[in-house]
Amino acid sequence: MSKTLRGGRLGSKRDDVAEFTSSIKDDAKLAWAVVDINKAHVVMLTEQKIIAPQDAAELLKALNAKLDLKMNASSEDVHMAVEEAVLQQAGPVVGGNLHIGKSRNDQVATAIRMELRKKLVDLMLLVLKMQQSLASTAEKHVNTVILGYTHLQPAQPVTFAHYLLARFDALNRDLKRLQEAYVRVNLCPMGAGALATTSFPTDRKRVSELLGFDGLAENSIDAVGSRDFLLETLAALTITGVDLSQLAEDLLLWSTLDYGVVELPDEFTSTSSIMPQKKNAEVLEIVRARASNVLGDFVAAAAALKGMPSTYNLDFQEVTPKLWDAIKSVDRSLEMLAILVPCLKVHSDASERSLKSFVAATELANMLVRKYDVPFRSAHKIVGAVVKNLVDSKQTFEDATPELLQKMAKATVGIRLSVKASDIAESVDLKKIVASHNVMGGPAPAVVKRALAARKEHMTEAKSNVAKLQRNLKEAEEKLNSMVQSIGEGKISDNARFKNSKRMVE
């Protein structure tokens, strides 16, 4: 238990209670942020003449040193671990003023946001890496025809590049959600105190600036008591997880012998302990499972937050680890898929499966509409009857004749129809079908090439935007370090009466 917080209102705490309520094991990743928060707070206290420059210099010297952080239940959390380490170095007279005008409540909310914004930038870069992987692979498969499926049944021919662009576009929306979440994450709660700010004349905007935030979480109750930024991030991660899971599921199904669309590289698979012929897609299965974990993290966090009253409650420390776990799951899945996708072997000869599955049926109906003025619904019925006849006789579209179409047209919709054999043959040619779908967003190679070029431009712009976020954080860090150095070198004069100076305490 923290000795710093005991001996006043409260006596000692049971060791098992301290261990049960401590968040110290989950706080390690926040230590750097807590140290920076304290640095910025001390700079502000000095500028506001709340503490003397020489006291600030001692505090900042301690914060700059390699702190002996007791990261165990005895410190309760990382905030007390940092403060107690400073007290050890600076002594109780100077170190005892580190916590003027702030609380662990506003400090933890700020530290989470600082760590999260770094994680969000890293996630954005990983999404862009995954998009680059999809785009590069798509370039190699603009003319690779595969079968598209609906209801797990062969539907229409497309290209593998067209499919990969669909996954690219889903990730683009995921990227935008992360960027939008970043805007709301990058607001500073510091100065909100426990819930009602402070009676000291602090400058919240200055701390926000020094820590690289874009603005304040202004209302003090909202600042310490809201975790909707965390929930919003988890929601965005959940959607990303769903998108990655769908990609993994597609590739997993398509890699089976029954589908035979793709083959996974050996290094991403495993075999059976008993069946030597097996090639199991374990990486894809793990991606699919971890998306479920991310969804579980979101639901658990939402349920916990729903049950809490406003302002700060210790339930929060059970919610935050869900965020870090979800980020880790999405992180690793993006990394694995970005490496796997370019290594896929795509089986481009879909002609045999297309004949058996009659995926050219739609185009055959379209041909009747275009060339023979048959209403589409009638053409749909005629072709459906042709397919049934061929299936029953164990034949394919290669066996379709003008006579068969004429017979089915008369039997189903009562019209006379005389179709050229060359029109039938052209209508069931997979490459010609794909090339004819040259509507914007379609699978025609010419359309896909234009789409790829546009996506590359979007990636360049997105990379520039993420780089700007990185620069902003770096510049804020440099500015904070510069101010810390200035105070350490005595460049802020002590020519005023400071309410909490070391001299007055003595």
N, C-alpha and C positions, 0 to 999 in steps of 0.2 A: 504494500500500500504506500501511497505517496506521503512521506513525512511532512512535506511542504504544506499539504492541505489538512493535516491532522493536528490536534492539540488546541484548536480553537473551539469551534462549535461542536466538533465530533471527537470522540476518542478513537481508539484503534479499530481497525477493520479486521475481521477474520481472514486468514490467508486464503481459505477456499472461496470465500465471497469475492475477495480481490481478484483471484484467478478467473472466477466465473464472469465477472463484469468487465475485465480488462480487454481492451482492444489492441493491446500492444503488438500482438503477433501479426495483425493485419495492417499496422500503422507504419511498418518499416519503409514502405515505398513513399510515404508522405514526409519523411524526415527532412529531405532537402528543401521541400516547400515550406515546412514549418520554420526552418532556419532562415530562409529568405523573408518570410513574413515578419519574423522578429527583427531582422535587419531593417526592413522598410519601416516598421513601426518605430524603431529607435530613431531612425533618421527623421521621421515626421515629428516625434516627441521633441527632438532637439530643435528643429526649425520652428516649432510652435512654442519654444522656451518653456516646455514642461519639465524637461530635465536638462542639466548642464552639459555642455559639450564634452568636458573631461570625463563625466560619468558615461556619456554616450560612447566615447572612445573606448572606455574599458569594456562596456557591454559588447560593442562591435568586435573588439579584439577577441573576446571570449567566443563570440558567435563565429568568427573567422577561423578559430583554432579547431583542431581535431577534437570534437567534443566526445567525452566519455559517456555515451548514451547508454543508460541502463534499460535495455529493451526487454524488460520482463514485467511481470504483474506488479512488482513493487513500485513501479512508476505510474501505474494505471494506464497511461496512454503516451503517445509520442510527444504531446505538448508539454506534459509535466517532465518527461525525460529530458527534453531540451532545456526547460527552465531550470531544472535541478542541476544539469551539467553546467549551465551558466553561473548559477549560484556557487557552485563548487570552485569555479575559476575566478569569478569577480567578487565573491564574498557577499554576505547578506545585505550590507549597506547599499552597495551599488546594484548588485544582482537582484535585490528585492524589488527594484523599480521596473524591471523588465516588463511586468504585466500590467503596468498602469494603462487604464483606458481600453483594455481589451479583455476578451473572455476566450475560453476554449471553444465556445459555441461559434463565434464568428470566425475564429482561427481555423477550426476544422472544416467549416464550410468553404473557406477560401483555399485551404490546402487541397481539398478534393478537386476543386475547380482547376487549380493550377496543374495538378497531376493529370486530370482528365483532358485538359486541352492539349497537353503533349501527346497523350495517347490518341486523341482524335486526329492530330496531324499525322501520326504514324499510321493510323488506320487509313486515312485518305491516301497516303503514299502507297499502301499495300493494295488498295482498290485500284489505283492507277496502274500499278504493276500488273495486277490481274487483267485489267483492260488491255494493257499492252500485249500481254500473252495471248489473249483472245484475238486481238486485231492481227498480230503477226501470224498466228496460225490460220486465221481466216484468209489472209492473202494467198496462202498456199492452196486453198481449197475453193476458190471462186467457181471453178468448173467441176468440182467433185459432187456428183449427184447422189443424194441419199433419199430414203423414204421418210416423209414426215408422218407422224402418228397422231390420231385423236382417239380417245378411249382405248389406248394401247393397241389400236388396229391401224394397219397401213392406210394412209389417207391420200396424200398428194406428194409428188416429188418436189424436193427443194435441193439446195446445196448445203454442204456442211458449213460453208462460210456464212450463209444466210442464218443458219441456226446459231452459230457463234456470235453473230451480231445481235441476235435476240438477247443472249446472255450479257453481252456488252451493254446494251441499252438498259437492262434491269440494274446492272451495277452502276450505271450513270445516275439513275434515280437514287440508289443507295448513297452514292457520293454526295449528291446534293442534300440529302437528309442529314448526313454527317456535317456538312458545311453549315447548314441552317442551325443544327444543334450547337455548333461551336459558337455561334453568335450569342446564344443565350447562356452558354456555359461561361463565356468570357466576361462576366460581370462580377465585381468585387464586393463581398459581404463585409470586409474588414471595417471596423468602427461601429458595427451594429451592437457589439458587446454581447451580453447574455441574451438580451431581447430588446433593450431600451436605450441603446447607445451609452453615452457617458457624460458626466458633468465636466470632464476636462475638455479644454478647447482644441480637440483633435481636428485634423484635416483629412477626412476620408478620401477626398479626391486625390490627394498627394500620395497616399499609400497605394491607391488603385493604379495611379500612373507608374509608380516605382515598380510595381509587380507586373506591369505589362497588360493590365486589363483595359478593355475598351470603355468601361463605364462602371457605375455602381449598381448593386442590388440595393436600392435606396431604402425602402421601408425596413426598419430594423427587425420587426417581427418576421416579415417575409424573408429577409436576408438570412436569418439563422434557422428558420423553421421550414423552408421550402427545399424540397429535393426533386422538384418536377424536372429540373435540368438533367438529373440523373435518370429519371424515368423516361424522359424523352430520348436520351442516348440509348438506353436499353431497348426502347421501342424500335429505334433505327437499326440497332444491332440485330434485333429479332427479325426484322424484315430482310436484312442482309443475309442472316442465317438461313432464312427460308429460301432465298434466291440461290444461295450456294448449295443448299440441300437438293433443290430441284435439278441443278446442273449435275450434281453427284449422282442423283437417281437416274437421270437420263443416260449418263455414261455407263453407269453400272448395268442398266438393262441392255443398252446397246452393245455392251461387251460380252453378253451371254451368247452361247452358241445359237440359241433360237432366233436372236436378232441379227447378230453378226455384222453390225455396222462399224464398230471400232474394236481395236485390240489394245489393251493396256500394256505398257512396258513392264517387263518382269520385275524391275526394282520397286514398283508400286503395288505389287501383288504378293500373295503367299500361296502355299500349297497345303494340302490336307496331311494330317499326321498318319492317315490310313489309306487315303485314295490318291495315288501318285499322279493321276491325270489332272487333278484340280488346279485351277488358277483363279484364286479368290481375290476379288477387288476390295481388299480390306481398307485401304486408304479412303476410298469413296464411302465405305460403310461408316467409318469413323467421322467423316465430314457430316454425313447425314445424322448420325447420333448426336454430335456436338451441337448441331442446330437445335435439337430438342432441348439440350442443356441451356442454351441461350434463352429459349422461350420460357423454360422453367425459372431462370433467374429473373426474367421480366415479371412473371406472374408472382413470384415470391416477394419481389420488391414492391410491386403494386399493392399486394395484399397487406404488407406491413405498413406501408404509408397510409393506406386507407383507414387503418385502425387507430391512427395516432391523433391526438389533439394538436392544436397549433403550437408554435414555438419549438423549443428543443426538447427532445426525448432521447433516451439512450438507445431506443429501438433503432435509431439511425445507424449505429455502428454495426448492426446485423445486416443492414441493407447494402452498405457500401461494398463489402466483399463480393456481392452478387454482380456489381458493375465490373469489377476487375476480372472476375471469372469469365463473364460474357465477352469482354474485350479479348482475353487470352484465347478463347475458343474461336472467335472470328478471325483473329490474327493468324493463328496456326492454320486454319482452314484455307484462308486466302493464300498463304505461303505455299502450301502443298499443291493446291489446284493450279497456281501460277506456274509451277514447275512441271506438273503433270500434263497439262493440256498440249503444249508443243510436242510432247513425246508420243502422242496418240497416233496409232496407225489406223487410217480410215480405209475401209473397204469400199471402193468407189463403184464396183460393178453391182448395181442394184437391179439390173434388167430382169434377171430370173425371178427375184422376189416380187418385182413390180408386176410381172405377167400373172403370177399366181394370185396376187392380191388385188389386181384390177385397179391400181391407183390412177390409171389414165382415164377412168370412167367420166370424171368431171369434164375433162377436156374434150372427150368424144361428144358429150352432150353439148358443150359450148360450140363445137364445130357444127352440129346440126342447127343450132340457132343462127350462127353467123352465115353459113353457106346455103342453108336450105329453108330458112325462114320458119323453122319449127319453134313454137313457143317453148320457153325454157322448161316449164313444168311438164309439158308433153315430152320434151327431149329427155328429161330426167326419168320419166316413166319408161320410155322406150329403152334407154341404155340399161336401166335397172333390170328389165326383162331379158335383155341380151346377156347381161352378166349371169343372171340365174340360169339361163339356158346353157351357157358355157360351163358354169360350175357343175351343173347336173351331168353334163357329158364329159366332165374332166378335161376341158379344153381351156384355152386362154384367148386373149385378144388377138394373138397371132392367127387364130382360127376364125376370127370374125369376118364375115363376108357381107357384101351388099345385099345378098338375098336374105341373110339372117336378119339384118336391120329392117328390111322391107317387111318381112314376116312379123316381127315383133311390133313394128309401127301399126300394122293393120290390126293385130290382135289386141293391143293395149289402148290405143287412142283413135283407131279407125281412120288412119290417113294413109295415102299412097306415098311411098318414099323410095326414091332411087338415088343411092349414094355411090360415089366413085370409090373404088378400092384404094386408090392413092390417098384419098382424104382420110380414110380409116387408118391407113398405115402411118400417115403423118401425125394424126391425132394421138396415137399411142406411143410415139417416140419420146422417151424421157427427156433427152437433151433439148428437143424442140419445145416440149411442154414448158420446161423451166425457162428457156429463153423467151418464150411468149409472155411470161408473167413479168412484164417490164413496167408495171405500175410502181409508183414511188413506194418504197418499203417492201417490194417484192423480191423474189429470189433470182431474177434474171442476172447473169454475170455483169452486164453493163450497169445495172442498178446497184448491185452490191459493191462494185468498184467505186462508184460515186459515193455511196454511203460510207465506205471505209475511209475515203479521203476526208469526208466531213468529220468522222469520228476522230481522226488523227488531229485535226485542228482543235477539236474540243479538248482532247487530252493535253495538247500544248498549253491551252489557256488555263485548264484546271491545274496543271503542274505549276504554272506561274503564280496562280492564286495561293496554292499551298506554300510555295516558296516564300511568298510575302508574309504569310502567317508565321513561318519560321523566323524570318528576319525580324519581325516585330518583337517576338519573344526574346530573341538574341539581343536586340538593341535595348530592351528593358532591363535585361540582366546586366548588360554592360553599364547602363546608367545607374542602376542600384549599386553596383560595385564601385563605381566612380564616387558616388556620394559617401559610401562607407569609407573609402580611402581618404576623402577630403576631411571627414570628421576625425579620422584617425591621425591625420597630419596636423590637426588643430586649425584648419582653415575656416572654421565657424567660430567667431569670437565669443568670448564669455564676458559681455559687458552689460548684462542685465541680471536681474534678480530671478532666480529659478526656484519655483515652488518646492521642487523635490530634489534639490542638489545634495550632494554628499556632505557639503559643509553645513547645510542647515540641519540635516539629520544628526550630525555629530554635535 
